[in-house]
Amino acid sequence: MAFRMGVGGGNASSGMGVAEHSVSTFQELQRKKVHRYVIFKIDEKKKEVVVEKTGGPAESYDDFTASLPENDCRYAVFDFDFVTAENCQKSKIFFIAWSPSVARIRPKMLYATSKDRFRRELQGIHYEIQATDPTEMELEVLIDRAN
């Protein structure tokens, strides 16, 4: 039984690496506020998570959600600025695992098995959202989580 758990544990990691550029781009969003969001995709040929798109600081949450593919999986980080009830300006970083219900099975499995390793590379995430349709990551969901 212990052996079988060991084998299963080995399969739980897809072996996807994380491109150094992915980590540095996240750090630019986090520390320098150069990006409002970063969308990452798995490059199966390189076997690593790479940056697909970045959004400038002036881009909105609608711009971000419009950048996600309707029928394929992605990882994303969004720097959410908001004002608290005490009138304090705050910023929280959300990690979003986008896995639409209409996506093919292979990408869903690949993204699901690679998520934890990738997420560990991004130090400073405040909240995580797993979304299978757009309603699960509406702006109200972020507002509720951040407050």
N, CA, C and O atoms as a DFTB+ gen file, in Angstrom:
588 C
 N C O
     1  1       0.830      -1.197       0.000
     2  2       0.000       0.000       0.000
     3  2       0.871       1.255       0.000
     4  3       0.606       2.193      -0.752
     5  1       1.904       1.278       0.836
     6  2       2.777       2.451       0.872
     7  2       3.441       2.657      -0.487
     8  3       3.642       3.787      -0.930
     9  1       3.778       1.538      -1.142
    10  2       4.397       1.645      -2.454
    11  2       3.431       2.260      -3.453
    12  3       3.813       3.119      -4.247
    13  1       2.183       1.822      -3.411
    14  2       1.190       2.352      -4.346
    15  2       0.975       3.840      -4.120
    16  3       0.824       4.596      -5.079
    17  1       0.960       4.266      -2.873
    18  2       0.816       5.694      -2.595
    19  2       2.008       6.446      -3.169
    20  3       1.855       7.543      -3.706
    21  1       3.187       5.861      -3.059
    22  2       4.381       6.488      -3.608
    23  2       4.281       6.643      -5.117
    24  3       4.640       7.682      -5.671
    25  1       3.792       5.605      -5.772
    26  2       3.634       5.675      -7.229
    27  2       2.613       6.743      -7.585
    28  3       2.838       7.549      -8.488
    29  1       1.488       6.749      -6.874
    30  2       0.454       7.760      -7.137
    31  2       0.986       9.161      -6.917
    32  3       0.684      10.074      -7.686
    33  1       1.782       9.335      -5.864
    34  2       2.355      10.645      -5.581
    35  2       3.253      11.108      -6.709
    36  3       3.297      12.292      -7.043
    37  1       3.983      10.140      -7.303
    38  2       4.853      10.488      -8.416
    39  2       4.042      10.963      -9.618
    40  3       4.454      11.880     -10.328
    41  1       2.907      10.347      -9.838
    42  2       2.073      10.720     -10.974
    43  2       1.334      12.029     -10.741
    44  3       0.883      12.671     -11.690
    45  1       1.212      12.421      -9.492
    46  2       0.474      13.652      -9.193
    47  2       1.212      14.878      -9.723
    48  3       0.598      15.918      -9.960
    49  1       2.520      14.761      -9.908
    50  2       3.287      15.861     -10.476
    51  2       3.472      15.591     -11.954
    52  3       3.964      14.528     -12.330
    53  1       3.092      16.519     -12.788
    54  2       3.163      16.300     -14.224
    55  2       4.573      16.481     -14.745
    56  3       4.839      16.184     -15.909
    57  1       5.479      16.958     -13.918
    58  2       6.828      17.183     -14.377
    59  2       6.998      18.500     -15.129
    60  3       8.050      18.742     -15.720
    61  1       5.983      19.346     -15.113
    62  2       6.092      20.636     -15.784
    63  2       7.008      21.540     -14.981
    64  3       6.828      21.721     -13.777
    65  1       7.978      22.096     -15.655
    66  2       8.856      23.057     -15.010
    67  2       8.213      24.438     -15.045
    68  3       7.121      24.620     -15.585
    69  1       8.898      25.385     -14.469
    70  2       8.413      26.766     -14.467
    71  2       9.490      27.635     -15.098
    72  3      10.614      27.696     -14.601
    73  1       9.154      28.299     -16.178
    74  2      10.121      29.166     -16.851
    75  2      10.531      30.289     -15.899
    76  3       9.692      30.859     -15.202
    77  1      11.813      30.596     -15.878
    78  2      12.318      31.673     -15.020
    79  2      11.591      32.985     -15.332
    80  3      11.312      33.781     -14.436
    81  1      11.293      33.194     -16.607
    82  2      10.581      34.401     -17.026
    83  2       9.193      34.485     -16.367
    84  3       8.712      35.579     -16.074
    85  1       8.559      33.338     -16.136
    86  2       7.244      33.323     -15.478
    87  2       7.346      33.869     -14.058
    88  3       6.519      34.675     -13.631
    89  1       8.370      33.423     -13.332
    90  2       8.559      33.875     -11.950
    91  2       8.928      35.355     -11.927
    92  3       8.390      36.116     -11.123
    93  1       9.841      35.765     -12.802
    94  2      10.271      37.171     -12.794
    95  2       9.131      38.100     -13.215
    96  3       9.029      39.216     -12.706
    97  1       8.277      37.656     -14.134
    98  2       7.131      38.477     -14.549
    99  2       6.144      38.623     -13.394
   100  3       5.585      39.700     -13.187
   101  1       5.927      37.537     -12.637
   102  2       5.076      37.616     -11.448
   103  2       5.664      38.601     -10.442
   104  3       4.929      39.390      -9.849
   105  1       6.969      38.563     -10.246
   106  2       7.609      39.471      -9.290
   107  2       7.489      40.927      -9.735
   108  3       7.385      41.823      -8.897
   109  1       7.504      41.167     -11.040
   110  2       7.281      42.528     -11.543
   111  2       5.872      43.005     -11.193
   112  3       5.681      44.162     -10.818
   113  1       4.890      42.116     -11.315
   114  2       3.512      42.457     -10.941
   115  2       3.442      42.739      -9.444
   116  3       2.837      43.721      -9.015
   117  1       4.061      41.875      -8.662
   118  2       3.975      41.948      -7.208
   119  2       4.713      43.152      -6.630
   120  3       4.164      43.884      -5.807
   121  1       5.934      43.352      -7.051
   122  2       6.792      44.352      -6.407
   123  2       6.788      45.706      -7.093
   124  3       6.809      46.748      -6.437
   125  1       6.763      45.683      -8.416
   126  2       6.901      46.935      -9.158
   127  2       5.598      47.455      -9.732
   128  3       5.539      48.575     -10.239
   129  1       4.542      46.633      -9.653
   130  2       3.223      47.014     -10.182
   131  2       3.291      47.351     -11.675
   132  3       2.567      48.222     -12.158
   133  1       4.170      46.651     -12.399
   134  2       4.337      46.871     -13.836
   135  2       3.155      46.289     -14.606
   136  3       2.792      46.789     -15.671
   137  1       2.551      45.220     -14.056
   138  2       1.438      44.536     -14.726
   139  2       0.222      44.523     -13.799
   140  3       0.362      44.459     -12.577
   141  1      -0.971      44.584     -14.392
   142  2      -2.215      44.384     -13.633
   143  2      -2.474      42.883     -13.504
   144  3      -2.950      42.402     -12.475
   145  1      -2.147      42.156     -14.578
   146  2      -2.347      40.710     -14.552
   147  2      -1.316      40.025     -15.441
   148  3      -0.703      40.644     -16.311
   149  1      -1.143      38.719     -15.192
   150  2      -0.297      37.880     -16.026
   151  2      -1.067      36.586     -16.272
   152  3      -1.603      35.981     -15.343
   153  1      -1.112      36.175     -17.534
   154  2      -1.740      34.906     -17.895
   155  2      -0.628      33.948     -18.319
   156  3       0.230      34.280     -19.136
   157  1      -0.673      32.756     -17.738
   158  2       0.339      31.738     -17.997
   159  2      -0.300      30.550     -18.707
   160  3      -1.470      30.235     -18.485
   161  1       0.478      29.900     -19.557
   162  2      -0.005      28.666     -20.175
   163  2       1.088      27.619     -20.109
   164  3       2.266      27.936     -19.947
   165  1       0.681      26.373     -20.237
   166  2       1.639      25.273     -20.257
   167  2       2.091      25.073     -21.694
   168  3       1.282      24.867     -22.599
   169  1       3.407      25.138     -21.880
   170  2       4.007      24.853     -23.176
   171  2       4.422      23.381     -23.134
   172  3       5.425      23.028     -22.514
   173  1       3.647      22.536     -23.796
   174  2       3.904      21.090     -23.710
   175  2       5.221      20.696     -24.373
   176  3       5.859      19.736     -23.942
   177  1       5.635      21.411     -25.401
   178  2       6.906      21.082     -26.062
   179  2       8.082      21.343     -25.123
   180  3       8.999      20.527     -25.029
   181  1       8.055      22.480     -24.430
   182  2       9.132      22.817     -23.496
   183  2       8.931      22.171     -22.133
   184  3       9.845      22.152     -21.308
   185  1       7.737      21.644     -21.899
   186  2       7.362      21.061     -20.613
   187  2       7.545      22.050     -19.468
   188  3       8.122      21.728     -18.430
   189  1       7.031      23.283     -19.688
   190  2       7.106      24.278     -18.619
   191  2       5.969      25.283     -18.749
   192  3       5.329      25.402     -19.794
   193  1       5.739      26.003     -17.649
   194  2       4.727      27.042     -17.607
   195  2       5.382      28.340     -18.070
   196  3       6.403      28.762     -17.527
   197  1       4.782      28.966     -19.082
   198  2       5.342      30.180     -19.670
   199  2       4.329      31.324     -19.624
   200  3       3.130      31.094     -19.465
   201  1       4.817      32.549     -19.762
   202  2       3.942      33.719     -19.808
   203  2       3.289      33.783     -21.185
   204  3       3.971      33.742     -22.209
   205  1       1.968      33.884     -21.196
   206  2       1.251      34.039     -22.461
   207  2       0.942      35.505     -22.733
   208  3       1.066      35.972     -23.866
   209  1       0.534      36.240     -21.679
   210  2       0.113      37.623     -21.875
   211  2       0.230      38.385     -20.563
   212  3       0.050      37.820     -19.484
   213  1       0.531      39.668     -20.667
   214  2       0.506      40.537     -19.488
   215  2      -0.415      41.707     -19.791
   216  3      -0.574      42.107     -20.944
   217  1      -1.014      42.243     -18.751
   218  2      -1.871      43.418     -18.884
   219  2      -1.260      44.584     -18.141
   220  3      -0.793      44.429     -17.012
   221  1      -1.260      45.743     -18.759
   222  2      -0.689      46.931     -18.146
   223  2      -1.446      47.379     -16.913
   224  3      -2.574      46.942     -16.686
   225  1      -0.835      48.256     -16.104
   226  2      -1.437      48.700     -14.846
   227  2      -2.801      49.370     -15.024
   228  3      -3.606      49.372     -14.092
   229  1      -3.073      49.934     -16.190
   230  2      -4.344      50.629     -16.411
   231  2      -5.460      49.692     -16.867
   232  3      -6.612      50.112     -16.969
   233  1      -5.134      48.433     -17.142
   234  2      -6.163      47.519     -17.633
   235  2      -7.117      47.114     -16.509
   236  3      -6.751      47.099     -15.334
   237  1      -8.337      46.790     -16.901
   238  2      -9.393      46.477     -15.939
   239  2      -9.550      44.969     -15.751
   240  3      -8.922      44.169     -16.445
   241  1     -10.395      44.609     -14.806
   242  2     -10.700      43.199     -14.579
   243  2     -11.408      42.615     -15.797
   244  3     -11.202      41.451     -16.140
   245  1     -12.250      43.428     -16.454
   246  2     -12.921      42.975     -17.684
   247  2     -11.905      42.676     -18.784
   248  3     -12.059      41.705     -19.526
   249  1     -10.867      43.509     -18.890
   250  2      -9.801      43.261     -19.873
   251  2      -9.138      41.915     -19.576
   252  3      -8.858      41.125     -20.478
   253  1      -8.901      41.682     -18.302
   254  2      -8.273      40.435     -17.875
   255  2      -9.129      39.227     -18.233
   256  3      -8.644      38.292     -18.871
   257  1     -10.397      39.236     -17.830
   258  2     -11.249      38.071     -18.085
   259  2     -11.457      37.849     -19.581
   260  3     -11.595      36.708     -20.022
   261  1     -11.483      38.925     -20.361
   262  2     -11.632      38.799     -21.819
   263  2     -10.395      38.164     -22.450
   264  3     -10.467      37.640     -23.562
   265  1      -9.263      38.207     -21.750
   266  2      -8.020      37.643     -22.275
   267  2      -7.907      36.136     -22.058
   268  3      -7.048      35.484     -22.652
   269  1      -8.764      35.589     -21.214
   270  2      -8.726      34.143     -20.967
   271  2      -9.465      33.421     -22.090
   272  3     -10.528      33.873     -22.518
   273  1      -8.917      32.308     -22.570
   274  2      -9.606      31.574     -23.641
   275  2     -10.902      30.945     -23.131
   276  3     -10.985      30.505     -21.984
   277  1     -11.907      30.912     -23.998
   278  2     -13.209      30.355     -23.604
   279  2     -13.172      28.854     -23.405
   280  3     -13.912      28.310     -22.585
   281  1     -12.297      28.174     -24.165
   282  2     -12.359      26.710     -24.169
   283  2     -11.010      26.043     -23.899
   284  3     -10.790      24.909     -24.323
   285  1     -10.104      26.732     -23.200
   286  2      -8.823      26.126     -22.839
   287  2      -8.412      26.614     -21.446
   288  3      -8.853      27.669     -20.988
   289  1      -7.575      25.840     -20.796
   290  2      -7.163      26.129     -19.422
   291  2      -5.997      27.121     -19.392
   292  3      -5.211      27.211     -20.336
   293  1      -5.906      27.856     -18.292
   294  2      -4.792      28.776     -18.051
   295  2      -4.634      28.964     -16.548
   296  3      -5.540      28.684     -15.763
   297  1      -3.451      29.450     -16.176
   298  2      -3.231      29.984     -14.837
   299  2      -3.133      31.486     -15.021
   300  3      -2.713      31.969     -16.072
   301  1      -3.525      32.221     -13.988
   302  2      -3.408      33.670     -14.075
   303  2      -3.209      34.248     -12.680
   304  3      -3.608      33.654     -11.678
   305  1      -2.580      35.422     -12.641
   306  2      -2.526      36.197     -11.405
   307  2      -3.076      37.581     -11.724
   308  3      -2.810      38.149     -12.784
   309  1      -3.844      38.105     -10.785
   310  2      -4.457      39.415     -10.959
   311  2      -4.186      40.230      -9.711
   312  3      -4.444      39.773      -8.598
   313  1      -3.667      41.437      -9.889
   314  2      -3.396      42.350      -8.782
   315  2      -4.647      43.197      -8.576
   316  3      -4.930      44.104      -9.359
   317  1      -5.385      42.894      -7.523
   318  2      -6.693      43.502      -7.269
   319  2      -6.550      44.659      -6.285
   320  3      -6.229      44.455      -5.115
   321  1      -6.790      45.868      -6.770
   322  2      -6.789      47.059      -5.913
   323  2      -8.206      47.362      -5.473
   324  3      -9.143      47.297      -6.268
   325  1      -8.356      47.697      -4.193
   326  2      -9.683      48.023      -3.674
   327  2      -9.555      48.937      -2.470
   328  3      -8.465      49.121      -1.927
   329  1     -10.672      49.505      -2.061
   330  2     -10.722      50.380      -0.891
   331  2     -11.572      49.686       0.172
   332  3     -12.685      49.240      -0.108
   333  1     -11.043      49.598       1.391
   334  2     -11.762      48.925       2.476
   335  2     -12.878      49.812       3.022
   336  3     -13.001      50.981       2.658
   337  1     -13.675      49.235       3.889
   338  2     -14.754      49.989       4.540
   339  2     -14.181      51.148       5.360
   340  3     -14.854      52.156       5.574
   341  1     -12.922      50.996       5.821
   342  2     -12.249      52.054       6.587
   343  2     -11.562      53.070       5.674
   344  3     -10.801      53.919       6.138
   345  1     -11.840      52.973       4.368
   346  2     -11.302      53.888       3.360
   347  2      -9.779      53.752       3.191
   348  3      -9.084      54.732       2.922
   349  1      -9.284      52.532       3.353
   350  2      -7.857      52.255       3.138
   351  2      -7.667      51.612       1.770
   352  3      -8.406      50.703       1.391
   353  1      -6.674      52.092       1.038
   354  2      -6.345      51.497      -0.264
   355  2      -5.562      50.211      -0.020
   356  3      -4.545      50.223       0.674
   357  1      -6.034      49.104      -0.587
   358  2      -5.373      47.811      -0.422
   359  2      -5.162      47.164      -1.781
   360  3      -5.790      47.531      -2.773
   361  1      -4.263      46.195      -1.798
   362  2      -3.992      45.421      -2.991
   363  2      -3.800      43.967      -2.582
   364  3      -3.035      43.674      -1.664
   365  1      -4.482      43.069      -3.251
   366  2      -4.344      41.635      -2.984
   367  2      -4.093      40.932      -4.310
   368  3      -4.677      41.288      -5.334
   369  1      -3.226      39.938      -4.282
   370  2      -2.911      39.183      -5.491
   371  2      -3.683      37.872      -5.482
   372  3      -3.589      37.073      -4.549
   373  1      -4.443      37.677      -6.541
   374  2      -5.238      36.468      -6.716
   375  2      -4.575      35.545      -7.724
   376  3      -4.122      35.984      -8.781
   377  1      -4.522      34.269      -7.389
   378  2      -4.100      33.232      -8.335
   379  2      -5.382      32.579      -8.823
   380  3      -6.195      32.121      -8.020
   381  1      -5.564      32.535     -10.129
   382  2      -6.781      31.953     -10.693
   383  2      -6.397      30.771     -11.569
   384  3      -5.616      30.901     -12.512
   385  1      -6.955      29.628     -11.241
   386  2      -6.779      28.430     -12.054
   387  2      -8.032      28.317     -12.921
   388  3      -9.093      27.913     -12.446
   389  1      -7.896      28.677     -14.191
   390  2      -9.027      28.713     -15.126
   391  2      -9.072      27.382     -15.870
   392  3      -8.158      27.046     -16.622
   393  1     -10.137      26.640     -15.652
   394  2     -10.319      25.333     -16.285
   395  2     -11.780      25.223     -16.723
   396  3     -12.587      24.580     -16.052
   397  1     -12.118      25.857     -17.862
   398  2     -13.519      25.890     -18.276
   399  2     -14.083      24.487     -18.512
   400  3     -13.383      23.592     -18.985
   401  1     -15.347      24.319     -18.175
   402  2     -15.978      23.008     -18.298
   403  2     -15.964      22.495     -19.739
   404  3     -16.038      21.286     -19.957
   405  1     -15.871      23.387     -20.720
   406  2     -15.865      22.972     -22.131
   407  2     -14.468      22.611     -22.648
   408  3     -14.330      22.194     -23.798
   409  1     -13.439      22.763     -21.821
   410  2     -12.070      22.424     -22.241
   411  2     -11.944      20.909     -22.416
   412  3     -12.696      20.131     -21.829
   413  1     -10.975      20.518     -23.237
   414  2     -10.714      19.094     -23.438
   415  2     -10.141      18.484     -22.150
   416  3      -9.584      19.190     -21.309
   417  1     -10.287      17.185     -22.018
   418  2      -9.861      16.474     -20.805
   419  2      -8.351      16.583     -20.581
   420  3      -7.918      16.830     -19.456
   421  1      -7.542      16.403     -21.632
   422  2      -6.082      16.419     -21.464
   423  2      -5.583      17.724     -20.848
   424  3      -4.834      17.679     -19.872
   425  1      -5.971      18.895     -21.385
   426  2      -5.502      20.128     -20.736
   427  2      -5.989      20.249     -19.289
   428  3      -5.251      20.723     -18.426
   429  1      -7.210      19.830     -19.024
   430  2      -7.719      19.905     -17.648
   431  2      -6.830      19.086     -16.706
   432  3      -6.477      19.546     -15.620
   433  1      -6.477      17.889     -17.126
   434  2      -5.631      17.027     -16.297
   435  2      -4.235      17.630     -16.144
   436  3      -3.674      17.639     -15.049
   437  1      -3.686      18.128     -17.232
   438  2      -2.349      18.702     -17.213
   439  2      -2.280      19.909     -16.273
   440  3      -1.355      20.025     -15.469
   441  1      -3.251      20.791     -16.381
   442  2      -3.268      21.983     -15.531
   443  2      -3.533      21.609     -14.071
   444  3      -2.946      22.197     -13.163
   445  1      -4.408      20.642     -13.847
   446  2      -4.719      20.235     -12.469
   447  2      -3.489      19.628     -11.788
   448  3      -3.224      19.907     -10.618
   449  1      -2.740      18.799     -12.520
   450  2      -1.597      18.129     -11.894
   451  2      -0.377      19.041     -11.770
   452  3       0.523      18.751     -10.981
   453  1      -0.330      20.123     -12.523
   454  2       0.821      21.034     -12.473
   455  2       0.601      22.228     -11.552
   456  3       1.551      22.936     -11.218
   457  1      -0.634      22.456     -11.143
   458  2      -0.987      23.690     -10.437
   459  2      -0.214      23.905      -9.142
   460  3       0.342      24.984      -8.940
   461  1      -0.164      22.924      -8.273
   462  2       0.453      23.127      -6.960
   463  2       1.930      23.478      -7.069
   464  3       2.417      24.362      -6.366
   465  1       2.633      22.789      -7.944
   466  2       4.062      23.092      -8.102
   467  2       4.241      24.523      -8.620
   468  3       5.075      25.273      -8.114
   469  1       3.457      24.888      -9.625
   470  2       3.578      26.235     -10.181
   471  2       3.238      27.285      -9.124
   472  3       3.949      28.277      -8.965
   473  1       2.150      27.053      -8.412
   474  2       1.680      28.003      -7.397
   475  2       2.740      28.227      -6.314
   476  3       2.895      29.345      -5.822
   477  1       3.467      27.170      -5.942
   478  2       4.525      27.295      -4.925
   479  2       5.656      28.213      -5.381
   480  3       6.331      28.824      -4.553
   481  1       5.867      28.311      -6.686
   482  2       6.928      29.180      -7.223
   483  2       6.586      30.663      -7.075
   484  3       7.476      31.514      -7.076
   485  1       5.304      30.963      -6.949
   486  2       4.854      32.356      -6.887
   487  2       4.625      32.748      -5.434
   488  3       3.537      32.549      -4.893
   489  1       5.642      33.299      -4.813
   490  2       5.561      33.689      -3.409
   491  2       4.805      35.009      -3.273
   492  3       5.124      35.980      -3.959
   493  1       3.808      35.050      -2.391
   494  2       3.097      36.293      -2.139
   495  2       1.676      36.330      -2.670
   496  3       1.069      37.398      -2.746
   497  1       1.141      35.175      -3.036
   498  2      -0.262      35.092      -3.467
   499  2      -1.133      35.187      -2.212
   500  3      -0.849      34.534      -1.208
   501  1      -2.180      35.988      -2.268
   502  2      -3.080      36.123      -1.116
   503  2      -4.261      35.158      -1.172
   504  3      -4.640      34.574      -0.157
   505  1      -4.836      34.993      -2.354
   506  2      -6.030      34.159      -2.499
   507  2      -5.936      33.329      -3.772
   508  3      -5.266      33.709      -4.732
   509  1      -6.620      32.188      -3.762
   510  2      -6.672      31.329      -4.936
   511  2      -8.122      31.056      -5.302
   512  3      -8.962      30.808      -4.437
   513  1      -8.397      31.105      -6.581
   514  2      -9.741      30.809      -7.089
   515  2      -9.616      29.734      -8.160
   516  3      -8.798      29.841      -9.074
   517  1     -10.433      28.706      -8.032
   518  2     -10.539      27.671      -9.065
   519  2     -11.840      27.958      -9.808
   520  3     -12.916      27.922      -9.211
   521  1     -11.748      28.243     -11.106
   522  2     -12.941      28.615     -11.868
   523  2     -13.136      27.696     -13.065
   524  3     -12.211      27.441     -13.836
   525  1     -14.372      27.201     -13.201
   526  2     -14.719      26.374     -14.357
   527  2     -15.680      27.099     -15.298
   528  3     -15.915      26.658     -16.422
   529  1     -16.228      28.209     -14.826
   530  2     -17.007      29.087     -15.704
   531  2     -16.867      30.518     -15.192
   532  3     -16.519      30.727     -14.030
   533  1     -17.135      31.505     -16.051
   534  2     -16.865      32.905     -15.689
   535  2     -17.555      33.380     -14.410
   536  3     -17.035      34.271     -13.738
   537  1     -18.702      32.816     -14.056
   538  2     -19.398      33.286     -12.857
   539  2     -18.612      32.984     -11.582
   540  3     -18.813      33.647     -10.564
   541  1     -17.724      31.997     -11.625
   542  2     -16.954      31.625     -10.443
   543  2     -15.782      32.566     -10.185
   544  3     -15.091      32.447      -9.174
   545  1     -15.564      33.499     -11.104
   546  2     -14.480      34.463     -10.897
   547  2     -14.928      35.879     -11.252
   548  3     -14.124      36.706     -11.681
   549  1     -16.220      36.147     -11.070
   550  2     -16.712      37.503     -11.291
   551  2     -16.057      38.451     -10.286
   552  3     -15.560      38.023      -9.244
   553  1     -16.065      39.725     -10.611
   554  2     -15.445      40.731      -9.757
   555  2     -15.994      40.670      -8.329
   556  3     -15.247      40.883      -7.373
   557  1     -17.272      40.387      -8.176
   558  2     -17.883      40.295      -6.840
   559  2     -17.232      39.199      -6.003
   560  3     -17.122      39.324      -4.783
   561  1     -16.803      38.129      -6.660
   562  2     -16.134      37.025      -5.941
   563  2     -14.818      37.534      -5.355
   564  3     -14.495      37.228      -4.207
   565  1     -14.058      38.305      -6.130
   566  2     -12.804      38.867      -5.643
   567  2     -13.056      39.836      -4.497
   568  3     -12.343      39.817      -3.494
   569  1     -14.062      40.674      -4.646
   570  2     -14.389      41.655      -3.595
   571  2     -14.745      40.934      -2.304
   572  3     -14.279      41.313      -1.229
   573  1     -15.582      39.878      -2.406
   574  2     -15.965      39.106      -1.213
   575  2     -14.754      38.466      -0.547
   576  3     -14.635      38.491       0.677
   577  1     -13.854      37.893      -1.346
   578  2     -12.683      37.214      -0.788
   579  2     -11.719      38.210      -0.158
   580  3     -11.129      37.928       0.884
   581  1     -11.557      39.366      -0.781
   582  2     -10.563      40.335      -0.313
   583  2     -10.999      41.052       0.961
   584  3     -10.150      41.508       1.726
   585  1     -12.297      41.161       1.203
   586  2     -12.784      41.880       2.386
   587  2     -12.921      40.992       3.594
   588  3     -13.320      41.459       4.661
